[in-house]
Amino acid sequence: MMKMQFPAIVIVFIVFVVMQILAYKKKKAKSPEILPYIKKKSLLGEREQVLFYRLIEAMPDHYVMPQVRLADIVGVKKCDDWQAWFNKISRRSVDFAICNKSFVVLACIELEGKMPGQEGRQNADNTKDEALNAAGIPVVRMDANKPPPSGDIKIMLENLIAKMQG
């Protein structure tokens, strides 16, 4: 009698475990009635907007692209630890990328200075600088609190781009 009970107990246990797994997967797959996403106030903060308009004024024959993911600008050579190198850049972005009309990135602009929610960025800035420099893309850092006038930006970027192309 005991020999017959043991397989029955095992079968009941297995059925119970399978039912629990299926219930968990079904519960996990359900989407809430109202998704938890909200619209952000703005893509760019106030200081970023000021610099954006100055960049557009300074570089009318170029595209100014805000908030560009670093991995969309810089690639990683095929190597054994490709994934580790990619992970270092995949979640980072540059404040602005300056592109020619063929969308080739000519330079990147990064804002510096105290900005809300930006404490402790030194390590991220170093990673970005290293990746961009290795790829041959110049980085220009500008003070978020005192961005230069568009005329100064124009001269600085045109000289930098000419130097990189010459």
N, CA and C atoms as a LAMMPS dump frame, in Angstrom:
ITEM: TIMESTEP
0
ITEM: NUMBER OF ATOMS
498
ITEM: BOX BOUNDS ff ff ff
-5.0000000000000000e+02 5.0000000000000000e+02
-5.0000000000000000e+02 5.0000000000000000e+02
-5.0000000000000000e+02 5.0000000000000000e+02
ITEM: ATOMS id mol type element x y z
1 1 1 N 0.82 -1.189 0
2 1 2 C 0 0 0
3 1 3 C 0.871 1.263 0
4 2 1 N 1.942 1.205 0.77
5 2 2 C 2.867 2.335 0.865
6 2 3 C 3.54 2.595 -0.478
7 3 1 N 3.844 1.53 -1.229
8 3 2 C 4.495 1.683 -2.521
9 3 3 C 3.59 2.41 -3.507
10 4 1 N 2.303 2.268 -3.433
11 4 2 C 1.37 2.924 -4.34
12 4 3 C 1.158 4.386 -3.95
13 5 1 N 1.266 4.699 -2.676
14 5 2 C 1.056 6.072 -2.227
15 5 3 C 2.218 6.977 -2.646
16 6 1 N 3.406 6.461 -2.622
17 6 2 C 4.574 7.289 -2.945
18 6 3 C 4.503 7.853 -4.363
19 7 1 N 4.261 7.027 -5.414
20 7 2 C 4.142 7.6 -6.759
21 7 3 C 2.979 8.593 -6.865
22 8 1 N 1.903 8.333 -6.197
23 8 2 C 0.755 9.247 -6.241
24 8 3 C 1.127 10.591 -5.623
25 9 1 N 1.859 10.563 -4.529
26 9 2 C 2.295 11.804 -3.878
27 9 3 C 3.244 12.571 -4.805
28 10 1 N 4.156 11.868 -5.451
29 10 2 C 5.095 12.506 -6.375
30 10 3 C 4.336 13.141 -7.543
31 11 1 N 3.365 12.42 -8.09
32 11 2 C 2.582 12.943 -9.213
33 11 3 C 1.8 14.184 -8.79
34 12 1 N 1.175 14.139 -7.636
35 12 2 C 0.433 15.297 -7.128
36 12 3 C 1.382 16.485 -6.933
37 13 1 N 2.552 16.228 -6.39
38 13 2 C 3.539 17.293 -6.177
39 13 3 C 3.977 17.915 -7.507
40 14 1 N 4.254 17.071 -8.501
41 14 2 C 4.676 17.567 -9.817
42 14 3 C 3.562 18.397 -10.455
43 15 1 N 2.326 17.911 -10.384
44 15 2 C 1.192 18.652 -10.937
45 15 3 C 1.056 20.003 -10.227
46 16 1 N 1.215 20.008 -8.921
47 16 2 C 1.134 21.249 -8.138
48 16 3 C 2.207 22.248 -8.585
49 17 1 N 3.44 21.787 -8.747
50 17 2 C 4.54 22.661 -9.164
51 17 3 C 4.276 23.216 -10.565
52 18 1 N 3.838 22.365 -11.485
53 18 2 C 3.544 22.81 -12.848
54 18 3 C 2.425 23.853 -12.836
55 19 1 N 1.393 23.626 -12.036
56 19 2 C 0.283 24.584 -11.941
57 19 3 C 0.768 25.93 -11.4
58 20 1 N 1.65 25.899 -10.418
59 20 2 C 2.193 27.136 -9.85
60 20 3 C 3.02 27.895 -10.886
61 21 1 N 3.831 27.183 -11.639
62 21 2 C 4.648 27.815 -12.68
63 21 3 C 3.757 28.445 -13.745
64 22 1 N 2.742 27.733 -14.193
65 22 2 C 1.835 28.272 -15.202
66 22 3 C 1.078 29.491 -14.68
67 23 1 N 0.635 29.44 -13.443
68 23 2 C -0.069 30.582 -12.85
69 23 3 C 0.855 31.792 -12.752
70 24 1 N 2.096 31.575 -12.385
71 24 2 C 3.071 32.673 -12.279
72 24 3 C 3.323 33.301 -13.645
73 25 1 N 3.503 32.452 -14.67
74 25 2 C 3.749 32.975 -16.016
75 25 3 C 2.543 33.751 -16.537
76 26 1 N 1.346 33.261 -16.274
77 26 2 C 0.139 33.943 -16.719
78 26 3 C 0.005 35.293 -16.022
79 27 1 N 0.272 35.317 -14.732
80 27 2 C 0.192 36.56 -13.962
81 27 3 C 1.238 37.555 -14.452
82 28 1 N 2.444 37.065 -14.731
83 28 2 C 3.544 37.919 -15.177
84 28 3 C 3.254 38.503 -16.562
85 29 1 N 2.579 37.756 -17.42
86 29 2 C 2.312 38.187 -18.789
87 29 3 C 1.224 39.255 -18.867
88 30 1 N 0.353 39.327 -17.866
89 30 2 C -0.723 40.311 -17.885
90 30 3 C -0.157 41.719 -17.791
91 31 1 N -0.673 42.594 -18.624
92 31 2 C -0.299 44.001 -18.549
93 31 3 C -1.315 44.71 -17.666
94 32 1 N -0.857 45.696 -16.923
95 32 2 C -1.827 46.439 -16.12
96 32 3 C -2.78 47.202 -17.04
97 33 1 N -3.97 47.485 -16.534
98 33 2 C -4.95 48.23 -17.32
99 33 3 C -4.384 49.581 -17.75
100 34 1 N -3.722 50.255 -16.823
101 34 2 C -3.106 51.542 -17.115
102 34 3 C -1.603 51.361 -16.99
103 35 1 N -0.897 51.569 -18.077
104 35 2 C 0.556 51.406 -18.062
105 35 3 C 1.198 52.511 -17.227
106 36 1 N 2.329 52.214 -16.586
107 36 2 C 2.933 53.17 -15.65
108 36 3 C 3.794 54.252 -16.303
109 37 1 N 3.626 54.498 -17.592
110 37 2 C 4.455 55.477 -18.28
111 37 3 C 3.822 56.863 -18.229
112 38 1 N 4.674 57.869 -18.163
113 38 2 C 4.199 59.248 -18.18
114 38 3 C 5.043 60.053 -19.165
115 39 1 N 4.489 61.123 -19.658
116 39 2 C 5.215 62.01 -20.566
117 39 3 C 6.139 62.895 -19.737
118 40 1 N 7.386 62.977 -20.162
119 40 2 C 8.336 63.863 -19.489
120 40 3 C 8.016 65.3 -19.877
121 41 1 N 8.413 66.225 -19.009
122 41 2 C 8.12 67.638 -19.239
123 41 3 C 8.772 68.143 -20.525
124 42 1 N 10.052 67.821 -20.709
125 42 2 C 10.776 68.299 -21.885
126 42 3 C 11.976 67.4 -22.133
127 43 1 N 12.365 67.271 -23.374
128 43 2 C 13.548 66.485 -23.716
129 43 3 C 14.808 67.152 -23.188
130 44 1 N 14.836 68.474 -23.209
131 44 2 C 16.003 69.23 -22.752
132 44 3 C 15.622 70.141 -21.596
133 45 1 N 16.55 70.263 -20.647
134 45 2 C 16.365 71.203 -19.555
135 45 3 C 16.575 72.63 -20.051
136 46 1 N 16.307 73.593 -19.183
137 46 2 C 16.424 75.007 -19.577
138 46 3 C 17.815 75.358 -20.089
139 47 1 N 18.843 74.943 -19.368
140 47 2 C 20.212 75.279 -19.762
141 47 3 C 20.6 74.593 -21.065
142 48 1 N 20.121 73.365 -21.231
143 48 2 C 20.394 72.641 -22.478
144 48 3 C 19.695 73.319 -23.661
145 49 1 N 18.5 73.824 -23.436
146 49 2 C 17.778 74.52 -24.501
147 49 3 C 18.512 75.786 -24.935
148 50 1 N 19.042 76.53 -23.973
149 50 2 C 19.799 77.743 -24.302
150 50 3 C 20.969 77.388 -25.213
151 51 1 N 21.733 76.36 -24.814
152 51 2 C 22.886 75.967 -25.627
153 51 3 C 22.443 75.41 -26.978
154 52 1 N 21.362 74.654 -27.008
155 52 2 C 20.852 74.099 -28.262
156 52 3 C 20.603 75.213 -29.282
157 53 1 N 19.909 76.248 -28.876
158 53 2 C 19.605 77.344 -29.803
159 53 3 C 20.863 78.101 -30.217
160 54 1 N 21.817 78.206 -29.323
161 54 2 C 23.085 78.854 -29.69
162 54 3 C 23.866 77.995 -30.684
163 55 1 N 23.822 76.684 -30.498
164 55 2 C 24.501 75.782 -31.433
165 55 3 C 23.863 75.852 -32.819
166 56 1 N 22.552 75.884 -32.868
167 56 2 C 21.852 75.983 -34.157
168 56 3 C 22.217 77.291 -34.858
169 57 1 N 22.257 78.366 -34.094
170 57 2 C 22.614 79.668 -34.667
171 57 3 C 24.068 79.681 -35.146
172 58 1 N 24.942 79.031 -34.375
173 58 2 C 26.37 79.019 -34.71
174 58 3 C 26.688 78.113 -35.897
175 59 1 N 25.939 77.04 -36.057
176 59 2 C 26.247 76.033 -37.076
177 59 3 C 25.037 75.788 -37.985
178 60 1 N 24.611 76.784 -38.759
179 60 2 C 23.391 76.629 -39.559
180 60 3 C 23.494 75.586 -40.67
181 61 1 N 24.698 75.252 -41.097
182 61 2 C 24.873 74.26 -42.162
183 61 3 C 25.112 72.857 -41.613
184 62 1 N 24.855 72.666 -40.341
185 62 2 C 25.06 71.38 -39.681
186 62 3 C 23.793 70.988 -38.923
187 63 1 N 23.713 69.72 -38.579
188 63 2 C 22.626 69.244 -37.732
189 63 3 C 23.121 69.194 -36.297
190 64 1 N 22.297 69.684 -35.385
191 64 2 C 22.595 69.614 -33.956
192 64 3 C 21.638 68.586 -33.369
193 65 1 N 22.192 67.481 -32.907
194 65 2 C 21.383 66.381 -32.39
195 65 3 C 21.526 66.318 -30.868
196 66 1 N 20.432 66.52 -30.126
197 66 2 C 20.534 66.465 -28.665
198 66 3 C 20.374 65.044 -28.124
199 67 1 N 21.004 64.799 -26.984
200 67 2 C 20.839 63.55 -26.23
201 67 3 C 21.032 62.307 -27.101
202 68 1 N 22.212 62.166 -27.666
203 68 2 C 22.512 61.033 -28.546
204 68 3 C 23.237 59.958 -27.742
205 69 1 N 22.747 58.734 -27.863
206 69 2 C 23.363 57.611 -27.149
207 69 3 C 24.781 57.394 -27.672
208 70 1 N 25.717 57.265 -26.745
209 70 2 C 27.129 57.121 -27.104
210 70 3 C 27.362 55.922 -28.027
211 71 1 N 26.655 54.83 -27.793
212 71 2 C 26.828 53.63 -28.618
213 71 3 C 26.312 53.825 -30.047
214 72 1 N 25.563 54.895 -30.292
215 72 2 C 25.132 55.208 -31.654
216 72 3 C 26.149 56.073 -32.386
217 73 1 N 27.15 56.549 -31.658
218 73 2 C 28.21 57.377 -32.232
219 73 3 C 29.512 56.595 -32.331
220 74 1 N 29.771 55.776 -31.321
221 74 2 C 31.034 55.047 -31.187
222 74 3 C 30.751 53.556 -31.251
223 75 1 N 31.478 52.853 -32.107
224 75 2 C 31.366 51.403 -32.179
225 75 3 C 32.483 50.739 -31.398
226 76 1 N 32.378 49.427 -31.245
227 76 2 C 33.4 48.646 -30.545
228 76 3 C 33.958 47.619 -31.527
229 77 1 N 35.286 47.59 -31.649
230 77 2 C 35.929 46.605 -32.523
231 77 3 C 35.622 45.2 -32.026
232 78 1 N 35.577 44.261 -32.953
233 78 2 C 35.375 42.858 -32.579
234 78 3 C 36.571 42.387 -31.761
235 79 1 N 36.297 41.881 -30.574
236 79 2 C 37.347 41.355 -29.705
237 79 3 C 36.698 40.406 -28.697
238 80 1 N 37.529 39.71 -27.935
239 80 2 C 37.017 38.729 -26.979
240 80 3 C 36.1 39.351 -25.932
241 81 1 N 36.425 40.557 -25.484
242 81 2 C 35.608 41.189 -24.446
243 81 3 C 34.767 42.338 -25.007
244 82 1 N 34.253 42.131 -26.23
245 82 2 C 33.423 43.124 -26.905
246 82 3 C 32.268 43.567 -26.024
247 83 1 N 31.562 42.624 -25.42
248 83 2 C 30.375 42.947 -24.624
249 83 3 C 30.717 43.849 -23.444
250 84 1 N 31.83 43.603 -22.789
251 84 2 C 32.235 44.436 -21.649
252 84 3 C 32.501 45.873 -22.103
253 85 1 N 33.171 46.034 -23.242
254 85 2 C 33.446 47.377 -23.763
255 85 3 C 32.157 48.059 -24.204
256 86 1 N 31.27 47.315 -24.834
257 86 2 C 29.988 47.879 -25.264
258 86 3 C 29.159 48.32 -24.063
259 87 1 N 29.159 47.509 -23.014
260 87 2 C 28.387 47.85 -21.82
261 87 3 C 28.842 49.167 -21.199
262 88 1 N 30.126 49.494 -21.347
263 88 2 C 30.644 50.741 -20.771
264 88 3 C 30.034 51.973 -21.439
265 89 1 N 29.62 51.843 -22.693
266 89 2 C 29.094 53.003 -23.423
267 89 3 C 27.599 52.923 -23.732
268 90 1 N 27.001 51.767 -23.579
269 90 2 C 25.634 51.568 -24.071
270 90 3 C 24.576 52.414 -23.373
271 91 1 N 24.789 52.756 -22.126
272 91 2 C 23.774 53.529 -21.398
273 91 3 C 24.175 54.984 -21.186
274 92 1 N 25.168 55.418 -21.892
275 92 2 C 25.624 56.806 -21.757
276 92 3 C 25.196 57.589 -23.002
277 93 1 N 25.089 58.893 -22.841
278 93 2 C 24.746 59.736 -23.987
279 93 3 C 25.557 61.02 -23.928
280 94 1 N 25.675 61.657 -25.077
281 94 2 C 26.32 62.969 -25.136
282 94 3 C 25.209 64.01 -25.178
283 95 1 N 25.507 65.194 -24.671
284 95 2 C 24.489 66.241 -24.649
285 95 3 C 24.103 66.667 -26.065
286 96 1 N 25.112 66.873 -26.921
287 96 2 C 24.847 67.26 -28.307
288 96 3 C 25.891 66.642 -29.226
289 97 1 N 25.438 66.206 -30.399
290 97 2 C 26.352 65.763 -31.455
291 97 3 C 26.174 66.729 -32.623
292 98 1 N 27.282 67.228 -33.138
293 98 2 C 27.256 68.119 -34.3
294 98 3 C 27.572 67.255 -35.52
295 99 1 N 26.645 67.237 -36.484
296 99 2 C 26.796 66.385 -37.671
297 99 3 C 26.797 67.236 -38.935
298 100 1 N 27.451 66.702 -39.975
299 100 2 C 27.333 67.349 -41.279
300 100 3 C 26.009 66.911 -41.908
301 101 1 N 25.736 67.363 -43.107
302 101 2 C 24.453 67.056 -43.757
303 101 3 C 24.311 65.582 -44.143
304 102 1 N 25.409 64.826 -44.048
305 102 2 C 25.353 63.377 -44.279
306 102 3 C 25.241 62.616 -42.96
307 103 1 N 25.008 63.327 -41.882
308 103 2 C 24.87 62.772 -40.533
309 103 3 C 26.143 62.125 -40.007
310 104 1 N 27.282 62.575 -40.48
311 104 2 C 28.568 62.139 -39.933
312 104 3 C 28.847 63.016 -38.72
313 105 1 N 29.126 62.384 -37.586
314 105 2 C 29.395 63.143 -36.362
315 105 3 C 30.769 63.795 -36.469
316 106 1 N 30.802 65.112 -36.306
317 106 2 C 32.042 65.878 -36.404
318 106 3 C 32.599 66.243 -35.036
319 107 1 N 31.724 66.443 -34.063
320 107 2 C 32.143 66.809 -32.707
321 107 3 C 30.981 66.56 -31.755
322 108 1 N 31.31 66.44 -30.484
323 108 2 C 30.294 66.292 -29.448
324 108 3 C 30.457 67.41 -28.43
325 109 1 N 29.339 67.863 -27.906
326 109 2 C 29.326 68.928 -26.909
327 109 3 C 28.789 68.342 -25.609
328 110 1 N 29.506 68.611 -24.533
329 110 2 C 29.087 68.178 -23.204
330 110 3 C 28.981 69.394 -22.3
331 111 1 N 27.913 69.468 -21.538
332 111 2 C 27.744 70.544 -20.572
333 111 3 C 28.44 70.182 -19.275
334 112 1 N 29.111 71.151 -18.692
335 112 2 C 29.759 70.974 -17.394
336 112 3 C 29.174 71.969 -16.417
337 113 1 N 29.415 71.712 -15.151
338 113 2 C 28.954 72.631 -14.125
339 113 3 C 27.798 72.033 -13.364
340 114 1 N 27.468 72.641 -12.271
341 114 2 C 26.388 72.135 -11.423
342 114 3 C 25.061 72.252 -12.156
343 115 1 N 24.458 71.093 -12.347
344 115 2 C 23.127 71.037 -12.931
345 115 3 C 22.301 70.135 -12.037
346 116 1 N 21.008 70.38 -11.915
347 116 2 C 20.18 69.548 -11.041
348 116 3 C 20.253 68.075 -11.419
349 117 1 N 20.485 67.216 -10.43
350 117 2 C 20.524 65.775 -10.644
351 117 3 C 21.763 65.26 -11.332
352 118 1 N 22.82 66.046 -11.416
353 118 2 C 24.006 65.641 -12.161
354 118 3 C 25.243 65.479 -11.285
355 119 1 N 25.057 65.303 -10
356 119 2 C 26.201 65.142 -9.11
357 119 3 C 26.897 63.806 -9.393
358 120 1 N 28.2 63.772 -9.182
359 120 2 C 28.953 62.521 -9.323
360 120 3 C 29.073 62.019 -10.747
361 121 1 N 29.215 62.891 -11.715
362 121 2 C 29.295 62.483 -13.117
363 121 3 C 30.716 62.292 -13.616
364 122 1 N 31.708 62.52 -12.783
365 122 2 C 33.098 62.512 -13.249
366 122 3 C 33.471 61.199 -13.932
367 123 1 N 33.079 60.073 -13.34
368 123 2 C 33.41 58.769 -13.923
369 123 3 C 32.741 58.596 -15.29
370 124 1 N 31.482 58.992 -15.384
371 124 2 C 30.769 58.896 -16.664
372 124 3 C 31.416 59.796 -17.707
373 125 1 N 31.808 61.007 -17.296
374 125 2 C 32.469 61.932 -18.221
375 125 3 C 33.785 61.358 -18.728
376 126 1 N 34.555 60.739 -17.841
377 126 2 C 35.83 60.137 -18.245
378 126 3 C 35.61 59.022 -19.26
379 127 1 N 34.607 58.178 -19.014
380 127 2 C 34.302 57.085 -19.938
381 127 3 C 33.932 57.639 -21.311
382 128 1 N 33.093 58.661 -21.337
383 128 2 C 32.694 59.272 -22.612
384 128 3 C 33.9 59.861 -23.332
385 129 1 N 34.712 60.62 -22.597
386 129 2 C 35.898 61.235 -23.208
387 129 3 C 36.825 60.187 -23.802
388 130 1 N 37.083 59.118 -23.052
389 130 2 C 37.983 58.063 -23.528
390 130 3 C 37.444 57.421 -24.802
391 131 1 N 36.154 57.099 -24.815
392 131 2 C 35.553 56.441 -25.978
393 131 3 C 35.566 57.362 -27.202
394 132 1 N 35.17 58.603 -27.01
395 132 2 C 35.135 59.546 -28.132
396 132 3 C 36.534 59.849 -28.655
397 133 1 N 37.482 60.038 -27.765
398 133 2 C 38.866 60.296 -28.193
399 133 3 C 39.442 59.108 -28.951
400 134 1 N 39.173 57.888 -28.474
401 134 2 C 39.66 56.686 -29.156
402 134 3 C 39.065 56.575 -30.564
403 135 1 N 37.823 57.047 -30.721
404 135 2 C 37.153 56.991 -32.023
405 135 3 C 37.505 58.185 -32.91
406 136 1 N 38.285 59.13 -32.382
407 136 2 C 38.682 60.289 -33.174
408 136 3 C 37.622 61.37 -33.274
409 137 1 N 36.719 61.408 -32.304
410 137 2 C 35.665 62.426 -32.292
411 137 3 C 35.972 63.418 -31.176
412 138 1 N 36.18 64.68 -31.527
413 138 2 C 36.509 65.658 -30.484
414 138 3 C 35.32 65.957 -29.572
415 139 1 N 35.649 66.238 -28.313
416 139 2 C 34.646 66.587 -27.307
417 139 3 C 34.926 68.014 -26.85
418 140 1 N 33.895 68.822 -26.86
419 140 2 C 34.004 70.192 -26.363
420 140 3 C 33.133 70.285 -25.118
421 141 1 N 33.734 70.732 -24.032
422 141 2 C 32.987 70.914 -22.783
423 141 3 C 32.675 72.388 -22.613
424 142 1 N 31.408 72.656 -22.3
425 142 2 C 30.968 74.036 -22.114
426 142 3 C 30.301 74.177 -20.757
427 143 1 N 30.499 75.317 -20.135
428 143 2 C 29.921 75.602 -18.827
429 143 3 C 28.407 75.738 -18.967
430 144 1 N 27.68 74.906 -18.247
431 144 2 C 26.22 74.93 -18.312
432 144 3 C 25.655 76.237 -17.776
433 145 1 N 26.362 76.846 -16.834
434 145 2 C 25.877 78.079 -16.224
435 145 3 C 26.193 79.317 -17.057
436 146 1 N 27.22 79.23 -17.898
437 146 2 C 27.615 80.371 -18.737
438 146 3 C 28.021 79.88 -20.126
439 147 1 N 27.066 79.409 -20.919
440 147 2 C 27.444 78.957 -22.262
441 147 3 C 27.94 80.135 -23.098
442 148 1 N 28.942 79.895 -23.942
443 148 2 C 29.483 80.991 -24.752
444 148 3 C 28.457 81.506 -25.759
445 149 1 N 28.642 82.734 -26.217
446 149 2 C 27.757 83.262 -27.263
447 149 3 C 27.92 82.459 -28.557
448 150 1 N 26.901 82.498 -29.394
449 150 2 C 26.917 81.688 -30.619
450 150 3 C 28.094 82.038 -31.529
451 151 1 N 28.513 83.288 -31.562
452 151 2 C 29.67 83.667 -32.391
453 151 3 C 30.942 82.97 -31.947
454 152 1 N 31.156 82.878 -30.633
455 152 2 C 32.331 82.177 -30.101
456 152 3 C 32.246 80.676 -30.372
457 153 1 N 31.038 80.138 -30.245
458 153 2 C 30.834 78.705 -30.51
459 153 3 C 31.164 78.411 -31.97
460 154 1 N 30.693 79.264 -32.865
461 154 2 C 30.935 79.078 -34.308
462 154 3 C 32.432 79.017 -34.607
463 155 1 N 33.188 79.978 -34.107
464 155 2 C 34.634 80.012 -34.348
465 155 3 C 35.305 78.772 -33.767
466 156 1 N 34.951 78.43 -32.526
467 156 2 C 35.563 77.279 -31.858
468 156 3 C 35.298 75.984 -32.626
469 157 1 N 34.041 75.745 -33.002
470 157 2 C 33.696 74.495 -33.686
471 157 3 C 34.243 74.448 -35.109
472 158 1 N 34.185 75.546 -35.83
473 158 2 C 34.731 75.549 -37.192
474 158 3 C 36.231 75.284 -37.184
475 159 1 N 36.944 75.874 -36.238
476 159 2 C 38.386 75.617 -36.121
477 159 3 C 38.657 74.161 -35.756
478 160 1 N 37.881 73.63 -34.833
479 160 2 C 38.057 72.241 -34.401
480 160 3 C 37.767 71.272 -35.546
481 161 1 N 36.691 71.508 -36.257
482 161 2 C 36.321 70.628 -37.372
483 161 3 C 37.36 70.713 -38.488
484 162 1 N 37.827 71.923 -38.795
485 162 2 C 38.862 72.087 -39.832
486 162 3 C 40.138 71.359 -39.427
487 163 1 N 40.497 71.438 -38.171
488 163 2 C 41.702 70.763 -37.666
489 163 3 C 41.562 69.243 -37.78
490 164 1 N 40.382 68.726 -37.474
491 164 2 C 40.155 67.276 -37.531
492 164 3 C 40.137 66.778 -38.982
493 165 1 N 39.675 67.591 -39.89
494 165 2 C 39.583 67.182 -41.292
495 165 3 C 40.866 67.453 -42.064
496 166 1 N 41.732 68.298 -41.503
497 166 2 C 42.952 68.679 -42.232
498 166 3 C 44.132 67.984 -41.749
